[in-house]
Amino acid sequence: MDPKDPDHSRHWYVVHTRSQKELLAASLLEERLDVAVYLPEALQPYRGEMRLRPLFPRYLFVHADLAATPASAFDSIPVVL
């Protein structure tokens, strides 16, 4: 149970982003819409070295109350599709 959300009005949603813009989308969503964002990452080989890369490319998870933050507000973020 989330102490900041006593009435359980927040739910998890999947957000589709532009290619390789997951980090930018996550920061803009947190900054502009004040929602919690989860971007799972995993170490993957990239050009001979291990780097953190999104586990689900082009997708991230948002914990939001759509009554307080309407779905249309997500359209105002330029890298969210």
NULOVEX-289662 format. One line per field, with one value per residue (C-alpha): x, z, y. Coordinates in Angstrom, 1 decimal. Layout:
<nodes>
X	X	...
Z	Z	...
Y	Y	...
</nodes>
This chain:
<nodes>
X	0.0	1.4	1.1	0.9	-2.0	-4.5	-7.5	-5.6	-6.5	-3.2	-2.6	0.3	0.2	2.5	3.8	5.2	8.1	10.1	13.1	16.0	14.1	13.0	15.2	14.1	10.5	10.9	12.4	9.8	6.9	8.3	9.0	5.9	3.2	4.5	4.0	6.1	8.0	9.7	12.2	13.6	17.2	19.7	23.4	23.8	26.9	27.2	30.2	32.5	31.4	28.6	26.0	22.7	20.0	16.2	14.8	11.8	13.0	10.5	8.4	8.3	5.8	3.9	2.1	-0.6	-4.1	-5.9	-8.6	-5.9	-3.7	-5.8	-4.5	-4.4	-1.7	0.7	0.2	1.8	5.2	7.0	8.7	5.6	3.7
Z	0.0	-1.0	1.8	-0.7	-2.4	0.3	-2.0	-4.5	-7.4	-9.2	-11.6	-13.8	-17.5	-20.4	-22.4	-25.9	-26.7	-29.8	-30.5	-28.1	-26.2	-23.1	-20.7	-22.1	-21.9	-18.4	-17.2	-19.0	-17.6	-14.1	-14.5	-16.3	-15.1	-11.7	-12.2	-11.1	-13.9	-14.0	-16.8	-16.3	-17.6	-18.1	-18.8	-22.5	-24.7	-26.9	-29.2	-27.1	-23.7	-21.2	-21.0	-19.3	-22.0	-21.6	-21.0	-23.2	-25.9	-26.7	-23.6	-20.0	-17.1	-15.5	-12.2	-12.5	-11.6	-14.9	-13.1	-11.9	-15.0	-18.1	-20.8	-23.1	-21.0	-22.0	-25.6	-24.7	-24.2	-27.5	-27.3	-26.2	-29.0
Y	0.0	3.4	5.9	8.8	7.1	6.0	5.6	3.4	5.6	5.2	2.4	1.2	2.0	1.3	4.3	3.9	6.3	7.2	5.0	5.5	8.3	6.3	8.2	11.6	10.5	9.3	12.5	14.7	12.7	13.0	16.7	17.9	15.5	14.6	10.9	8.0	6.3	2.9	2.1	-1.4	-1.6	-4.5	-4.7	-5.6	-5.8	-2.7	-2.2	-4.3	-3.0	-3.6	-0.8	-0.3	-0.5	-0.5	-4.0	-3.2	-0.8	2.0	1.3	2.5	2.2	5.0	5.0	7.6	8.5	9.2	11.2	13.7	13.4	12.8	10.5	13.5	15.1	12.4	13.5	16.9	15.1	15.3	11.9	9.9	8.3
</nodes>
